[in-house]
Amino acid sequence: MTPRDRRTARPSQVVVDGVAWPVQGAQAAIVDGSTVLLQLRPFPPGWELPGGHVERDEDPAQTAVREAEEETGYRVHIRGLVGVYSWSGLRNAADAVFLAEIAGGAPRWSIEALRTVFVTADHIPRTAFPWCRQRVYDALARSEGAPPVHRVQPITVRNVATFGTSWLAAPLDRLRRIGEHGRGDTDDS
C-alpha cells in the first residue's frame, strides 16, 4: 500500500450502541478467569494488550486475532467487542478492543512482545501504557456481561511524562517489596 492509498483508504468501522466509529487499530483482551494477558512492548517500552494496525479491507476482529498470534504465539477466539477507544490530544485515532480467549498455540517471545503476563485488575504493572488500565477493567467487566463501551482516552504531555517516570519508580518498588516480604517476585516492570 502506498502512502497515497493509506491517506485515501477509509478506516474500518466498529459499531457501539448504534454508532459506527472509525478505527485504525485493534487489540485482543485475552481473558482467563479474572486475569488479562499483557505483553511487554520493547519500544517504546511498556505493557499493553496485543494488537496492531487494521490492514486495508481487514475486519478489525480479524486484526486482533492475527496480531495476538503474531505477537504472543496464542491463537485466540473472539467472544465479543469490549469497546472502541478514541484518542484525544497527542494522538488522533481509535482502537477496537475485542474480548478473546485462548484457543490454542503456546506463549513465545517476539520482537513486539518481549514477555507476556496475565494480570488481575488490582495488579496491573505500573509501567503499563496510560490507556491500558481502563481497557483491562472494561475487558473484565465485559467478560462478566457488561455491554461494549465507547471511551475517549486523552493522551497529553502529562500522561507521557507520568508514564516515563513510572519506569524510574519500578526498581524502587521491587526493592521495597523485597524489604517487606523478603522477595520481589511480583512484576511492576
C-alpha positions in Angstrom: 0.0 0.0 0.0 1.4 3.4 -1.0 1.3 6.4 1.3 -1.4 7.9 -1.0 -3.5 4.7 -0.6 -3.2 5.0 3.1 -4.5 8.6 3.0 -7.5 7.8 0.8 -8.4 4.4 2.4 -11.4 4.7 4.5 -10.9 3.3 8.0 -12.7 0.3 9.2 -15.7 0.9 11.5 -17.0 -0.8 14.6 -20.5 -0.2 16.0 -21.2 0.6 19.7 -24.7 1.5 20.7 -25.8 2.0 17.1 -22.9 4.5 16.4 -20.2 3.5 13.8 -16.8 4.5 15.0 -13.8 4.6 12.6 -10.9 2.5 13.9 -7.3 2.2 12.8 -6.1 -0.3 15.4 -7.4 -3.5 17.0 -6.4 -5.3 20.2 -7.3 -8.6 21.8 -8.1 -8.6 25.5 -7.3 -12.2 26.3 -9.2 -13.0 29.4 -8.7 -16.1 31.6 -11.0 -16.0 34.6 -10.2 -12.8 36.5 -6.9 -12.1 34.6 -6.0 -10.4 31.3 -2.9 -11.0 29.2 -0.5 -8.1 28.8 2.7 -8.0 26.7 5.8 -6.0 27.2 6.5 -4.0 24.1 10.2 -3.1 23.6 9.8 0.4 22.0 8.5 2.5 23.5 8.7 0.1 26.4 5.5 -0.6 28.2 2.9 -3.2 29.0 0.0 -3.4 26.5 -2.7 -5.6 25.1 -1.7 -7.5 22.0 -2.8 -5.7 18.8 -1.9 -3.6 15.9 -2.9 -1.7 12.8 -6.0 -2.8 10.8 -4.9 -3.6 7.3 -6.9 -2.2 4.3 -10.1 -4.3 3.9 -9.4 -6.3 7.0 -12.1 -6.8 9.7 -10.9 -5.3 13.0 -11.7 -8.5 14.9 -9.6 -10.5 12.4 -6.8 -8.0 13.0 -7.0 -8.7 16.8 -6.8 -12.4 16.1 -3.9 -12.1 13.7 -1.9 -9.7 15.9 -2.4 -11.8 19.1 -0.9 -14.9 17.4 1.9 -12.9 15.7 2.9 -11.2 18.9 2.3 -13.8 21.7 2.0 -17.2 20.0 -1.5 -17.8 21.2 -4.4 -18.5 18.8 -7.5 -16.8 20.1 -11.2 -16.9 19.6 -13.1 -13.6 19.7 -16.0 -13.6 22.2 -17.2 -10.1 21.6 -16.4 -6.4 21.5 -15.1 -4.8 24.6 -15.3 -1.3 23.2 -13.9 1.4 20.9 -11.4 3.8 22.4 -10.9 7.1 20.6 -7.8 9.1 21.3 -7.7 12.8 22.0 -4.7 15.0 22.5 -1.3 14.0 21.2 -2.8 11.2 19.1 -5.9 11.2 16.9 -7.1 7.7 16.1 -9.2 4.9 17.6 -8.7 1.3 18.6 -11.3 -1.5 18.8 -10.7 -3.9 21.7 -12.1 -7.4 21.4 -12.7 -9.9 24.2 -10.8 -13.0 23.4 -10.0 -16.4 24.9 -7.1 -18.8 24.1 -8.0 -21.4 21.6 -4.5 -22.9 21.1 -0.9 -22.1 20.5 1.8 -21.6 23.1 3.4 -18.5 24.5 6.5 -17.3 22.7 8.9 -14.4 22.5 8.5 -12.0 19.6 10.1 -8.7 18.6 6.8 -7.0 19.6 6.3 -8.9 22.8 9.4 -9.5 24.9 7.3 -11.0 27.6 3.7 -11.8 28.4 2.0 -12.0 31.8 -1.6 -12.5 33.0 -2.6 -9.7 35.4 -5.6 -9.0 37.7 -7.3 -5.6 37.8 -5.5 -4.7 41.0 -2.0 -5.9 39.8 -1.6 -4.1 36.5 2.1 -3.1 36.2 3.0 0.5 36.9 4.7 0.6 33.5 1.5 -0.3 31.6 0.7 2.3 28.9 -1.6 5.1 30.3 -4.6 3.9 28.3 -4.2 0.2 29.1 -5.6 0.1 32.6 -9.1 1.2 31.6 -9.1 -1.3 28.8 -8.2 -4.1 31.2 -11.0 -3.0 33.6 -13.5 -2.9 30.7 -12.4 -6.3 29.4 -13.0 -7.9 32.8 -16.4 -6.2 33.1 -17.3 -7.3 29.6 -16.4 -10.9 30.4 -18.9 -10.7 33.2 -21.7 -9.4 30.9 -21.3 -5.7 30.8 -22.1 -4.0 27.4 -19.5 -2.8 25.0 -18.3 0.8 25.6 -17.0 3.8 23.7 -14.5 5.9 25.6 -12.4 8.9 24.7 -8.9 8.4 26.1 -6.9 11.6 26.4 -3.2 11.4 25.7 -1.5 14.5 27.0 2.1 15.6 27.7 1.3 15.0 31.4 0.3 11.3 30.6 3.5 10.8 28.7 5.6 12.4 31.5 3.9 10.4 34.2 4.3 7.2 32.2 8.0 7.9 31.6 8.7 8.4 35.3 7.0 5.1 36.2 10.0 3.3 34.7 12.2 5.1 37.3 10.0 4.0 40.2 9.6 0.4 39.2 13.0 -0.8 40.5 12.4 1.1 43.8 9.0 -0.7 44.2 10.8 -4.0 43.7 13.4 -3.2 46.4 10.6 -2.0 48.8 8.8 -5.4 48.3 12.0 -7.3 48.9 12.4 -5.4 52.2 8.8 -6.0 53.3 8.3 -9.6 52.1 11.8 -11.0 51.6 11.3 -11.4 47.9 10.5 -9.2 44.9 8.7 -11.7 42.7 5.7 -9.6 41.7 6.1 -7.7 38.4 5.9 -4.0 38.3 8.4 -3.5 35.5 
